[in-house]
Amino acid sequence: MGKKLSYPIFFDTICLELSLCRVFRRPVAPSAKRYVIQAILSRSSFGITYLARNIYLPGQPLCVVKKLAPKFNDPQLVTIARAQFELEALTLSRLGTHAQIPTLLDYFELGSDRYLVEEYIPGFVLAQTIQQQQPFTATQVENFLVQMLRLLEYIHSHHLIHRDLKPQNIILCQTDRRFVLLDFGSVKDLDAAKSSSGDRTISDASRSIGTSGFAPPEQLANRAVYASDIYALGMTCICLLAGKEPSQLPVDLKTCELIWADNVDICTDLSQIISKMTQISLADRYHSATQVLAALENRTIRAKLRTYLDRKYAVSTTDRIESPAVVHWALGIATTD
C-alpha cells in the first residue's frame, strides 16, 4: 500500500479509492488523465460515483465520474454488473442530447476498472424532500408530472423502458428548475429483446430489476412494458405529495393499493389521474405517457370551463354540464370573449 496522497487526485496515479490511494504501476489510457476528483457523491454495492473536474477543458468544468467496483465476488453477478454499466453508457449515447438526461461525456477502461463520465447537474435529489419531510404541493407535482411525462415520451420513442424511476434517481436542477432523470443502467431495450430470438439477456438474469414500492408486478415478473414506467412515475408523485416512502403509507387490504389521497391537499381530478397511473392491473392503468398528458390537458380544459362559467354565468356546481361538446364550446367562447 502506497502513501496517502493529497488533492489534486488524478485518475492515472491512483485507483480512485480515497481511503487507500494506491499508486498504479501500469500504463493508463490518455482519457484518464483528464479528470481530477473533488469529492465522493455516493457509494453502492456496484461502485462509486465521484464529482470531478475535467482539467483539459477551458474553465475545468465539473463532471460526474462513475467507477464500476462491485462489492461481490460471484462471477455471474460481476458479469451482469459490467453489462449493465456498459448498457448505461450505450443508452446515454443512444438517447443523445436531451435537457432532462445527463449527457455522456466519456467512457473508458483503466486496467480491469471501467469508468463512465457524464454531465454534472447542480441541484438536489428528490429523495431529499421525502427524507426532510418537505412534501410537494399539488401544483408542484403537476409541473413535475408534465415534465417527466414528456421525458418518458422521448425515452419510450427510442423503444426503451427505464425500469428504475424513483425519487432517488431524479434531480431538480437548481439553475432552471428542470427535472433530470438519472441511472440508465437498468433500462430494457425492446429492440434488443426482439432481436435476441429467445436468448437469455441481461434482464433475464436479473429478474428483480427495479425498486420495491416503485416497480409494478409485471416488471418484477420480468415483463416490463411502457406502462411500468407510468406506474413508477405515479408512485413517485404520491411520495412527493405525501412526503413518505411507499412502505410508510397505509394499504387497502382489499385492493392492495396505497391509501394516500385523503391525507394530501389535492383536487379530485388530479388524484384520479395519479391513481389510474398506479393501478396494480395493467388493464386499468394508462398505457403510455401520451395518454396521461391527454388526461392532464383535458383536466386543464375543464378547469378553464369551470372558471369561465362561474365568472360569466354564475353556474352552480350542480348545474354544470361538462360533456366534450360543452367543453370545446365554452373554451372557444372563453378564448375569444
C-alpha positions as CSV (number, residue, x, y, z in Angstrom):
1,M,0.0,0.0,0.0
2,G,1.4,3.4,-1.0
3,K,1.5,6.5,1.0
4,K,-1.6,8.7,1.2
5,L,-1.9,11.3,-1.5
6,S,-3.4,14.8,-1.1
7,Y,-5.6,16.7,-3.7
8,P,-5.4,17.0,-6.6
9,I,-6.0,13.3,-7.2
10,F,-5.6,12.1,-10.8
11,F,-7.1,9.0,-12.4
12,D,-3.7,7.9,-13.8
13,T,-2.0,8.0,-10.4
14,I,-4.4,6.3,-8.1
15,C,-7.1,3.7,-8.0
16,L,-9.7,6.4,-7.1
17,E,-10.1,4.9,-3.6
18,L,-9.6,8.0,-1.5
19,S,-9.1,5.9,1.6
20,L,-6.3,3.7,0.1
21,C,-4.8,5.9,-2.6
22,R,-2.8,3.0,-4.1
23,V,-0.4,4.1,-6.8
24,F,-0.7,2.4,-10.2
25,R,2.3,0.6,-11.7
26,R,1.0,0.2,-15.3
27,P,0.3,2.4,-18.4
28,V,-3.1,4.2,-18.4
29,A,-5.5,5.4,-21.1
30,P,-4.9,9.1,-22.1
31,S,-8.6,10.0,-21.3
32,A,-8.0,9.0,-17.7
33,K,-5.6,11.9,-17.2
34,R,-8.3,14.5,-17.8
35,Y,-10.2,14.1,-14.5
36,V,-9.4,15.3,-11.0
37,I,-11.5,14.1,-8.2
38,Q,-13.2,16.7,-6.0
39,A,-15.5,14.6,-3.8
40,I,-17.3,11.3,-3.4
41,L,-21.0,11.7,-4.3
42,S,-22.2,8.2,-3.4
43,R,-21.3,4.6,-2.9
44,S,-23.2,1.4,-3.6
45,S,-22.7,-2.3,-4.0
46,F,-21.9,-1.7,-7.6
47,G,-19.4,1.1,-7.4
48,I,-18.5,4.7,-6.5
49,T,-19.7,8.0,-8.0
50,Y,-17.3,11.0,-7.9
51,L,-17.6,14.7,-8.5
52,A,-14.6,15.6,-10.7
53,R,-13.1,18.3,-12.9
54,N,-12.0,18.0,-16.5
55,I,-8.7,19.8,-16.4
56,Y,-8.2,19.6,-20.2
57,L,-11.2,21.9,-20.9
58,P,-11.3,25.7,-20.5
59,G,-12.7,26.6,-17.1
60,Q,-12.1,23.0,-15.9
61,P,-15.9,22.2,-15.7
62,L,-17.3,19.8,-13.2
63,C,-18.5,16.4,-14.3
64,V,-19.7,13.1,-12.7
65,V,-17.4,10.1,-12.9
66,K,-18.8,6.6,-12.1
67,K,-16.5,3.8,-11.3
68,L,-17.7,0.2,-11.6
69,A,-16.5,-1.5,-8.4
70,P,-18.7,-4.5,-7.4
71,K,-18.5,-5.5,-3.8
72,F,-19.4,-9.1,-4.6
73,N,-17.3,-11.9,-5.9
74,D,-19.9,-14.1,-7.7
75,P,-18.6,-14.2,-11.3
76,Q,-22.1,-14.2,-12.8
77,L,-23.1,-11.2,-10.8
78,V,-19.9,-9.4,-11.7
79,T,-20.6,-10.1,-15.4
80,I,-24.2,-8.8,-15.0
81,A,-22.9,-5.6,-13.3
82,R,-20.4,-5.0,-16.1
83,A,-23.0,-5.5,-18.7
84,Q,-25.4,-3.1,-17.0
85,F,-22.6,-0.5,-16.6
86,E,-21.9,-0.7,-20.3
87,L,-25.6,-0.6,-21.1
88,E,-25.9,2.7,-19.3
89,A,-23.2,4.2,-21.4
90,L,-24.7,2.8,-24.6
91,T,-28.1,4.1,-23.6
92,L,-27.0,7.6,-22.9
93,S,-25.1,7.6,-26.2
94,R,-28.3,6.4,-28.0
95,L,-30.5,9.0,-26.3
96,G,-28.2,11.8,-27.3
97,T,-28.6,15.3,-26.0
98,H,-31.7,16.0,-24.0
99,A,-32.2,18.6,-21.3
100,Q,-33.6,16.1,-18.8
101,I,-30.9,13.4,-19.4
102,P,-27.3,13.7,-18.4
103,T,-25.0,13.9,-21.4
104,L,-22.5,11.1,-21.8
105,L,-19.0,12.7,-21.9
106,D,-16.6,9.8,-21.8
107,Y,-16.3,6.0,-21.2
108,F,-13.0,4.2,-20.7
109,E,-11.3,1.3,-19.1
110,L,-8.3,1.6,-16.7
111,G,-6.8,-1.8,-16.2
112,S,-9.7,-4.0,-15.1
113,D,-11.7,-1.0,-14.0
114,R,-14.4,0.7,-16.0
115,Y,-15.4,4.4,-15.8
116,L,-18.3,6.4,-17.2
117,V,-18.2,10.2,-17.3
118,E,-21.4,12.3,-17.6
119,E,-22.6,15.8,-17.3
120,Y,-22.9,17.3,-13.8
121,I,-26.3,18.6,-12.9
122,P,-26.3,21.0,-10.0
123,G,-29.3,20.6,-7.8
124,F,-30.8,18.2,-5.3
125,V,-32.2,14.7,-5.4
126,L,-35.9,14.5,-4.9
127,A,-35.5,11.8,-2.3
128,Q,-34.1,14.6,0.0
129,T,-37.6,16.2,0.1
130,I,-39.0,13.0,1.5
131,Q,-36.2,12.5,4.0
132,Q,-36.6,16.1,5.2
133,Q,-40.4,15.7,5.2
134,Q,-41.0,18.6,2.8
135,P,-43.8,17.4,0.6
136,F,-44.6,19.0,-2.8
137,T,-47.8,21.0,-3.4
138,A,-50.3,19.7,-5.9
139,T,-49.2,22.5,-8.3
140,Q,-45.5,21.4,-8.0
141,V,-46.4,17.8,-8.6
142,E,-48.4,18.6,-11.7
143,N,-45.5,20.6,-13.1
144,F,-43.2,17.7,-12.2
145,L,-45.6,15.2,-13.8
146,V,-45.8,17.1,-17.1
147,Q,-42.1,17.4,-17.4
148,M,-41.4,13.8,-16.6
149,L,-44.2,12.5,-18.9
150,R,-42.7,14.4,-21.8
151,L,-39.3,12.9,-21.0
152,L,-40.9,9.4,-20.9
153,E,-42.4,10.1,-24.3
154,Y,-38.9,10.7,-25.6
155,I,-37.4,7.7,-23.9
156,H,-40.2,5.4,-25.0
157,S,-39.9,6.7,-28.6
158,H,-36.5,5.1,-28.6
159,H,-38.1,1.7,-27.6
160,L,-36.5,1.9,-24.1
161,I,-38.1,1.3,-20.7
162,H,-36.2,2.9,-17.8
163,R,-37.4,0.5,-15.1
164,D,-35.9,2.4,-12.1
165,L,-37.8,5.7,-12.0
166,K,-38.0,6.9,-8.3
167,P,-37.1,10.0,-6.3
168,Q,-33.6,8.8,-5.7
169,N,-32.9,8.9,-9.5
170,I,-34.4,12.3,-10.2
171,I,-32.6,15.7,-9.7
172,L,-34.2,19.1,-9.6
173,C,-31.7,21.4,-11.3
174,Q,-31.1,24.5,-9.3
175,T,-30.4,26.7,-12.3
176,D,-33.6,26.3,-14.3
177,R,-35.9,24.0,-12.2
178,R,-35.9,21.2,-14.8
179,F,-36.2,17.6,-13.6
180,V,-33.4,15.3,-14.7
181,L,-33.6,11.5,-14.7
182,L,-30.5,9.5,-13.7
183,D,-29.3,5.9,-13.7
184,F,-29.9,4.3,-17.1
185,G,-28.2,1.0,-16.1
186,S,-31.5,-0.9,-15.7
187,V,-33.2,0.0,-19.0
188,K,-34.9,-2.6,-21.1
189,D,-34.2,-2.3,-24.8
190,L,-37.2,-3.6,-26.6
191,D,-35.4,-3.7,-30.0
192,A,-32.7,-5.9,-28.4
193,A,-35.3,-8.1,-26.8
194,K,-36.9,-8.7,-30.1
195,S,-33.7,-9.5,-31.9
196,S,-32.4,-11.8,-29.2
197,S,-34.6,-14.7,-30.6
198,G,-35.2,-16.1,-27.2
199,D,-31.6,-15.9,-26.0
200,R,-31.1,-15.2,-22.3
201,T,-30.5,-11.5,-21.9
202,I,-29.1,-9.5,-19.0
203,S,-32.6,-8.6,-17.9
204,D,-33.5,-12.3,-17.8
205,A,-30.6,-12.9,-15.4
206,S,-31.8,-10.1,-13.1
207,R,-35.5,-10.7,-12.7
208,S,-35.8,-8.3,-9.7
209,I,-34.7,-5.2,-11.6
210,G,-36.4,-2.2,-10.1
211,T,-37.1,-0.9,-6.6
212,S,-39.7,-2.3,-4.2
213,G,-42.6,0.1,-4.0
214,F,-42.0,1.7,-7.4
215,A,-41.7,-1.4,-9.7
216,P,-45.2,-2.8,-10.7
217,P,-46.0,-6.5,-10.6
218,E,-45.4,-7.2,-14.3
219,Q,-41.9,-5.7,-14.0
220,L,-41.0,-7.8,-11.0
221,A,-42.0,-10.8,-13.2
222,N,-39.6,-9.6,-15.9
223,R,-42.4,-8.4,-18.2
224,A,-41.8,-4.7,-18.1
225,V,-43.8,-2.5,-20.6
226,Y,-44.0,1.2,-21.1
227,A,-46.8,1.4,-18.5
228,S,-44.4,0.1,-15.9
229,D,-42.6,3.5,-16.1
230,I,-46.0,5.2,-15.8
231,Y,-46.6,3.2,-12.6
232,A,-43.2,4.2,-11.1
233,L,-43.8,7.9,-12.0
234,G,-47.3,7.8,-10.4
235,M,-45.8,6.3,-7.2
236,T,-43.1,9.0,-7.2
237,C,-45.9,11.6,-7.4
238,I,-47.6,10.0,-4.4
239,C,-44.3,10.0,-2.4
240,L,-43.7,13.7,-3.2
241,L,-47.2,14.7,-2.2
242,A,-47.2,12.6,1.0
243,G,-43.6,13.2,1.9
244,K,-43.3,9.5,2.6
245,E,-41.9,6.3,1.1
246,P,-44.4,3.8,-0.3
247,S,-43.6,1.4,2.7
248,Q,-44.7,4.2,5.1
249,L,-48.1,4.6,3.6
250,P,-51.2,2.5,4.6
251,V,-52.5,-0.1,2.2
252,D,-56.1,-1.1,1.3
253,L,-56.1,-4.8,2.1
254,K,-58.9,-5.5,-0.5
255,T,-57.2,-3.9,-3.5
256,C,-53.5,-3.8,-2.3
257,E,-53.5,-0.1,-3.4
258,L,-51.9,2.7,-1.3
259,I,-54.2,4.9,0.8
260,W,-52.9,8.4,0.2
261,A,-55.3,10.9,-1.5
262,D,-57.3,11.6,1.7
263,N,-54.2,12.8,3.5
264,V,-52.8,15.3,1.0
265,D,-54.1,18.6,-0.4
266,I,-55.0,17.7,-3.9
267,C,-58.1,18.1,-6.1
268,T,-60.1,15.1,-7.1
269,D,-59.4,15.0,-10.8
270,L,-55.6,15.1,-10.4
271,S,-55.7,12.4,-7.7
272,Q,-57.8,10.3,-10.0
273,I,-55.2,10.6,-12.7
274,I,-52.4,9.6,-10.4
275,S,-54.5,6.7,-9.0
276,K,-55.0,5.4,-12.6
277,M,-51.3,5.6,-13.2
278,T,-50.7,3.4,-10.2
279,Q,-53.3,0.7,-10.8
280,I,-52.0,-2.8,-10.0
281,S,-53.7,-4.2,-13.1
282,L,-52.2,-3.2,-16.5
283,A,-55.7,-3.2,-17.9
284,D,-56.8,-0.4,-15.5
285,R,-53.6,1.7,-16.0
286,Y,-52.6,4.3,-18.5
287,H,-50.6,2.5,-21.3
288,S,-48.5,5.5,-22.3
289,A,-47.2,8.9,-21.3
290,T,-49.2,10.4,-24.1
291,Q,-52.4,9.1,-22.6
292,V,-51.6,10.7,-19.2
293,L,-50.7,14.0,-20.8
294,A,-54.0,14.0,-22.7
295,A,-55.8,13.4,-19.4
296,L,-54.0,16.3,-17.8
297,E,-54.7,18.5,-20.8
298,N,-58.4,17.6,-20.5
299,R,-58.3,18.4,-16.8
300,T,-56.9,21.9,-17.7
301,I,-59.6,22.5,-20.2
302,R,-62.3,21.5,-17.7
303,A,-60.7,23.9,-15.2
304,K,-60.9,26.7,-17.7
305,L,-64.5,25.8,-18.4
306,R,-65.5,25.9,-14.7
307,T,-63.7,29.2,-14.2
308,Y,-65.4,30.7,-17.3
309,L,-68.9,29.5,-16.4
310,D,-68.6,30.6,-12.8
311,R,-67.5,34.1,-13.8
312,K,-69.7,34.6,-16.8
313,Y,-72.9,32.9,-15.8
314,A,-72.5,32.0,-12.1
315,V,-73.4,28.4,-12.9
316,S,-73.7,26.3,-9.8
317,T,-71.7,23.1,-9.3
318,T,-74.9,21.0,-9.6
319,D,-75.9,22.7,-12.9
320,R,-72.6,22.2,-14.7
321,I,-72.6,20.1,-17.8
322,E,-69.1,19.0,-18.8
323,S,-69.6,16.9,-21.9
324,P,-66.8,17.2,-24.5
325,A,-69.1,19.3,-26.7
326,V,-69.7,21.8,-24.0
327,V,-66.0,21.9,-23.1
328,H,-65.0,22.8,-26.6
329,W,-67.8,25.3,-27.0
330,A,-67.1,27.1,-23.7
331,L,-63.3,27.1,-24.3
332,G,-63.9,28.7,-27.7
333,I,-66.0,31.4,-26.1
334,A,-63.6,31.9,-23.3
335,T,-60.6,32.5,-25.6
336,T,-62.5,34.9,-27.9
337,D,-64.8,36.7,-25.5
